[in-house]
Amino acid sequence: MPVSINEQLTSRLGFGTWQFGGPNVVNGNPTGWGEVDKAEAIRAVHAALDEGINFFDTADSYGRGQAETILHDAFTQKSAANALICTKFGNRQTPEGQPIQDYSAAYLTEAVEASLHRLGVDTLDVLLLHSPPDAFDWSAYDPKPFEDLVQAGKIRSYGVSSRSVYGARRVMEAGFGSVLEVIYNALDRRAEDLLFTGSNASQYFFIGRVPLASGFLNPAYLTQDPVFPADQYRHYLPERDRNWLLESMRKLAFLDEEPGGMAISALRFSLSNDAIGVVIPGMRNERQVAANRRAEELGSLSPDVLSRIRQAVPDVADHWKPKV
């Protein structure tokens, strides 16, 4: 349950591991963050543990289990008795290599056992459905298999990593699970109105994902356009999304004047909202761990800076919103 997660957290700064999956080519298309240095990744996990970070977010589809395996290797080399592991399931490939989404009870059991094995643990602290369609029919989805896994000690809590805030709102309306992983950053604050003020919001533990807006909240892009390698999913972003993100982040140039600069200030933004239980930036190396940890040490942004963010970028791009 959400309370137990809060009680076990030693930092509201979590560790996202999407990047540990490497290029993660699915159906010929990269869906990851490019090549990963496994030794460097393990050192980053160890640095995070030393810094008091104990929430690790991963998924079985990140490199077809590679991210989970790297976490296992890191935990094997360094004690991580208090680590909380959140993983996801539902995205798999057929024997012919075609990507499909499968949230069936049969695959749920198979996926949980496989993740437990790769991670080398007896229990998953959090299990999430990985990006189900926003229009997913929750009224026809039976939570009993998840409750059975809780009773069996295989998982402690469950919920959804939502594709968008609109899908997350449907999850809350259905009352499914107790954990929601949602998009929340300085450029996309829709969760504030659509989720955090919901009548049953207190029943959910919220995990804030993409806190750096897919890496666009980067001070380097204030003066130069980004060039993403062909083995990263960002290389293939639609031009209008890329342009909106770039133009909007430049309106927040004043964040680079705050202690630590833009990226740390962006993390501080997400941490400023008490509705967020933990924020999960991806970290490739020890340097990024130290930089991200500083965001928590600096604490919340001032009310004045928070207000300037809202004035500079009042809303997301219109094409990100559902058609009425």
C-alpha positions in Angstrom: 0.0 0.0 0.0 1.1 3.6 -0.5 1.8 4.2 3.2 4.3 1.3 3.4 6.2 2.7 0.3 6.4 6.1 2.0 7.6 4.5 5.2 10.4 2.6 3.4 11.6 5.4 1.2 14.9 6.9 2.3 14.8 9.5 -0.5 12.1 11.1 -2.7 14.7 10.9 -5.5 14.4 7.5 -7.2 16.4 5.9 -9.9 15.0 5.2 -13.3 16.6 2.5 -15.4 15.1 2.8 -18.9 18.5 3.7 -20.1 19.9 0.4 -18.9 18.0 -1.3 -21.6 20.3 0.0 -24.3 18.9 0.8 -27.8 16.1 -1.6 -27.1 15.2 -2.2 -30.7 11.6 -3.3 -31.2 10.3 -4.2 -34.7 13.4 -2.5 -36.1 12.9 0.7 -34.2 15.0 2.0 -31.3 12.8 2.6 -28.2 15.6 3.2 -25.7 18.5 5.5 -24.9 21.4 4.1 -26.9 24.3 1.9 -25.8 24.9 1.4 -22.1 28.2 0.7 -20.4 27.2 -2.0 -17.9 30.1 -1.5 -15.6 29.3 2.3 -15.5 25.7 1.5 -14.9 26.5 -0.7 -11.9 28.7 2.0 -10.4 25.8 4.5 -10.8 23.5 2.1 -8.8 26.2 1.7 -6.1 26.6 5.5 -5.9 22.8 5.9 -5.6 22.7 3.5 -2.7 25.6 5.3 -1.0 23.6 8.6 -1.4 20.6 7.1 0.3 18.5 6.5 -2.9 16.6 3.3 -2.5 13.7 3.3 -5.0 14.6 1.7 -8.3 12.2 1.8 -11.3 12.6 -0.7 -14.1 10.6 -2.8 -16.6 10.8 -6.3 -18.2 10.8 -4.7 -21.6 13.9 -2.5 -21.0 16.3 -4.4 -23.2 14.2 -7.5 -22.9 15.1 -7.8 -19.2 18.6 -6.3 -19.5 17.8 -3.4 -17.1 16.5 -5.9 -14.5 19.6 -8.0 -14.9 21.9 -5.0 -14.4 20.1 -4.1 -11.2 20.5 -7.7 -10.0 24.2 -7.6 -10.7 24.6 -4.3 -8.9 22.7 -5.6 -5.9 24.7 -8.7 -5.8 28.0 -6.7 -5.6 26.7 -4.3 -3.0 24.2 -4.7 -0.1 20.8 -3.3 -1.0 18.7 -4.7 1.8 16.4 -1.7 1.9 16.0 -1.3 -1.9 12.5 -0.9 -3.2 12.0 -2.4 -6.7 9.3 -1.2 -9.0 9.0 -3.1 -12.3 6.4 -3.3 -15.1 4.9 -5.9 -17.5 2.7 -6.1 -20.5 4.9 -5.3 -23.4 6.3 -8.4 -25.0 7.1 -9.9 -28.4 5.6 -12.9 -30.1 7.8 -15.8 -31.1 7.9 -14.2 -34.6 9.3 -11.0 -33.0 6.2 -8.9 -33.3 5.6 -6.4 -30.4 2.3 -6.9 -28.6 0.7 -5.8 -25.3 -0.5 -8.6 -23.1 -2.0 -7.9 -19.6 -3.7 -11.3 -19.3 -3.7 -13.2 -16.0 -1.6 -15.9 -17.6 1.1 -13.6 -18.8 1.0 -11.7 -15.5 2.1 -14.8 -13.7 4.8 -15.6 -16.3 6.1 -12.0 -16.2 6.3 -11.8 -12.5 8.2 -15.1 -12.2 10.6 -14.0 -14.9 11.2 -10.6 -13.3 11.7 -12.1 -9.8 14.3 -14.4 -11.4 16.2 -11.7 -13.3 16.2 -9.4 -10.3 17.1 -12.1 -7.9 14.4 -11.2 -5.3 11.5 -13.1 -3.7 9.1 -10.2 -3.8 8.5 -7.2 -6.1 7.7 -4.1 -4.1 5.6 -2.6 -6.9 4.3 -4.1 -10.1 2.8 -1.9 -12.8 1.0 -2.4 -16.1 3.3 -0.8 -18.6 1.6 1.9 -20.7 -1.8 0.3 -21.4 -3.9 2.2 -23.9 -5.6 5.3 -22.5 -9.0 3.8 -23.5 -8.3 0.5 -21.6 -11.5 -1.1 -20.3 -10.9 -1.2 -16.6 -14.4 -2.3 -15.9 -13.7 -5.6 -17.5 -10.2 -6.1 -16.0 -10.1 -8.3 -12.9 -7.7 -7.3 -10.1 -8.0 -10.6 -8.4 -4.9 -12.1 -10.0 -2.9 -9.2 -8.6 -4.5 -9.7 -5.2 -3.6 -13.4 -5.3 0.0 -12.4 -6.0 0.0 -10.1 -3.0 -1.4 -12.9 -0.8 1.3 -15.2 -2.2 4.0 -12.7 -1.3 5.1 -12.3 -4.9 4.2 -8.6 -5.0 3.5 -6.0 -2.3 1.5 -3.4 -4.3 0.4 -2.8 -7.9 -0.9 -0.2 -10.3 -0.3 1.4 -13.7 2.5 3.3 -15.4 0.2 5.4 -17.6 0.8 6.4 -21.2 -0.7 9.8 -20.5 -2.5 11.7 -17.7 -5.8 10.9 -19.4 -5.2 7.2 -19.1 -4.1 7.7 -15.5 -7.4 9.5 -14.7 -9.4 6.5 -16.0 -7.3 4.2 -13.7 -8.3 6.4 -10.8 -11.9 6.5 -11.8 -11.9 2.7 -11.8 -10.1 2.6 -8.5 -7.5 0.0 -9.8 -4.5 -0.5 -7.7 -2.7 1.9 -5.4 0.3 3.1 -7.4 0.3 5.4 -10.5 3.4 6.3 -12.5 2.6 9.6 -14.3 4.3 12.2 -16.5 5.1 15.3 -14.4 7.6 18.0 -15.1 8.0 21.7 -15.5 6.7 21.6 -19.1 3.9 19.2 -18.5 2.0 19.9 -15.3 -1.4 18.4 -16.3 -1.3 15.9 -13.5 -1.9 18.8 -11.0 -5.4 19.4 -12.2 -6.3 16.0 -13.7 -4.9 13.7 -11.0 -3.6 15.2 -7.8 -6.9 16.9 -7.0 -9.0 13.8 -7.6 -11.4 12.7 -4.9 -9.5 9.4 -4.4 -6.0 10.8 -5.0 -5.0 10.1 -1.4 -5.4 6.4 -2.2 -2.5 6.4 -4.7 1.2 6.7 -4.4 2.3 8.8 -7.4 5.6 8.2 -9.1 6.8 11.2 -11.2 8.3 10.1 -14.5 10.2 12.0 -17.3 11.0 14.8 -14.8 13.5 16.3 -17.3 11.0 16.2 -20.2 12.9 13.4 -22.0 16.1 15.2 -21.4 15.0 18.5 -23.1 15.4 20.4 -19.8 19.1 20.5 -20.5 21.0 23.8 -20.4 23.0 22.9 -23.4 19.9 23.3 -25.5 19.5 26.9 -24.5 22.0 27.8 -27.1 22.2 24.8 -29.5 19.8 22.4 -31.1 20.0 18.8 -29.8 21.4 16.1 -32.0 20.3 12.6 -30.9 22.1 9.4 -32.0 20.2 7.1 -34.3 20.0 4.4 -31.6 18.0 6.6 -29.3 14.2 7.0 -29.6 14.5 10.8 -29.4 16.1 10.7 -32.8 12.7 9.8 -34.2 10.5 12.3 -32.2 7.9 14.0 -34.4 9.2 17.4 -35.5 6.3 19.3 -33.9 7.0 17.6 -30.5 10.7 18.3 -30.7 10.1 21.9 -31.7 7.5 22.5 -28.9 9.8 21.0 -26.3 12.8 23.0 -27.4 10.9 26.3 -27.7 9.2 25.8 -24.3 12.4 24.8 -22.4 14.0 28.0 -23.7 11.2 30.0 -22.1 12.4 28.6 -18.8 16.0 29.8 -19.3 15.7 31.6 -15.9 15.9 28.1 -14.3 19.6 28.0 -15.3 20.2 30.9 -13.0 19.0 28.9 -10.0 21.6 26.9 -7.9 22.7 23.9 -9.8 21.4 25.1 -13.1 18.4 24.1 -15.3 18.5 20.3 -14.9 18.7 20.3 -11.1 16.1 23.1 -11.0 13.8 20.9 -13.1 14.1 18.1 -10.7 13.5 20.5 -7.8 10.3 21.5 -9.6 9.0 17.9 -9.5 10.1 17.4 -5.9 8.4 20.7 -4.9 5.0 19.0 -5.2 4.1 16.9 -2.2 1.6 14.9 -4.2 4.6 13.2 -5.9 5.9 10.3 -3.7 9.1 9.8 -5.7 10.7 11.2 -8.8 12.6 8.8 -11.1 15.2 10.5 -13.4 17.3 8.1 -15.4 21.0 8.1 -14.3 23.8 6.7 -16.4 26.8 7.4 -14.2 28.0 8.5 -10.8 28.2 12.1 -11.9 24.5 12.2 -12.8 23.7 10.5 -9.5 25.6 13.2 -7.5 24.0 16.0 -9.6 20.5 14.7 -9.1 21.0 14.1 -5.4 21.9 17.8 -5.1 18.4 18.7 -6.3 16.9 17.0 -3.2 19.4 18.6 -1.0 18.5 22.1 -2.3 14.8 21.4 -1.7 11.7 23.0 -3.2 11.9 25.9 -5.6 10.6 29.2 -4.2 7.0 30.1 -4.8 8.2 33.0 -7.0 10.1 30.6 -9.3 7.2 28.2 -9.4 4.9 31.0 -10.5 7.4 32.1 -13.2 7.4 28.6 -14.6 3.6 28.6 -14.9 3.5 32.0 -16.5 6.3 31.2 -19.0 4.8 27.9 -20.1 1.1 28.0 -19.2 0.0 24.8 -20.9 1.2 21.9 -23.1 0.9 21.8 -26.8 -2.6 21.6 -28.1 -1.9 18.5 -30.1 -1.0 16.6 -26.9 -4.6 17.1 -25.6 -7.5 14.7 -26.6 -9.8 15.9 -29.2 -13.1 17.0 -27.7 
